[in-house]
Amino acid sequence: MDAKAIAQAKARTRRAVDQALARLTPSRRRAAGISLAQRLAQVPSVRDARTLMVFLSLPTEIDTWPIIRWAWREHKRVAVPRIEPPPPGRDVPLSERRMVAVLLPAADVESLAVHPALRPGPLGILDVADPAPLPVGELDVVLVPCQAVDRAGRRLGKGGGFFDRFLGDPALRADVIVIAFREQVLDEVPVAPWDRPVPLVVTDAEVLRPASPPAAEA
């Protein structure tokens, strides 16, 4: 499959998943976030982690707030992604900026929307204000979002490539876990040579451990 055909297949898959997720009710979304946190808490690497990197979910993504609250109760450090701003005086496209991990201070709040350290950031994602990046070598587990994933460990992202580049850092030694709604697990996901397969997928319904994630098609 050539690059154009792969891109078209990815676009079709993203649209189909968007339609499926749009049908989820608010109560279903809340229940899924709680179920996901319960399953993650039983994964040995998550349970034993000192520092857990968790993305701050958008309304269309599975809710990560329950797992963040659990991590704080277990006295774990929670890191979150941040897209670095451009250097002063330079106009750097968003697609070329680096994603880093930054610590999110524990707070006794009802939701991330009222967390005092957070503000709106690029792409509508909440962002920690003016943090110092955390060395990736200090991360024990990284929870990764997806648009879709299949049972062989092939992950389809949102299209920005931020997590793919972040996970390619040679200093990263953390366990990588894709988290998603059960509706995001497909029979097969289109991939390109640069897409990274994942060893573990956790949804609100199950834990998937692909034995040997296949390489992407050339």
C-alpha positions, 0 to 999 in steps of 0.5 A: 500500500503506497503512502497516499492509500495509507493516508486515505485509509487512515482518514476513513478510519478516523471518520468512522471512529469519530462517528462511533464516539459521537454516539456515546452518552455522557453517562456512558463516557463517565462510566467508561473512565471509571472502569478504565481506571479500575483496570489500569490500577490492576496492571502491575507496571501502573500499580508499581509506578512512581511517576505516571504520565497521563494525557489530559483528555479532550471531551471526545477521549476517554476520561483520564481524571479518575486515573489521575485521582487514583494516582494521587491517592497512591502518592504517585507523581503525575506527569502530563504532556506539554507542547513547548512554545516557540522560542521568543521571536520565532514563529515555529509551526505547531507540527514542528514543536516538541512535546515534553512531560511536565509534573502536574501538582496534586490538588484537591479539586473536583475536576481538571477544569478548576485545577489552579495549575492548568490553563488552555493550551494548543489544540484545546488541551489543558496545559500546565503553566510555565513548567520545567520539563521532566527528564523522560528517564524518570517516567515509569509508565506513559499512557497514550491516547489513540484514534483507534487501535487493533488487537495486534497492537497497531495504533492510529493516532490523531494525526499530529505525530506528537506521541510518536516522536515523544515515544521515539526518544532513546532515553525513554524507558517507561512502559507504554500503554494505549488507553481507549474506549472499547469502541476504538478497538478495531479488527485492523488499523491502517499503519505506515512504516513510522507508526509505532506498535504498542505492547499493551492496550487497556480499555473500559472493557478489557486488557489486550497484550499483543504477544508480538506487535507486527511491523508496519507495512512498507 
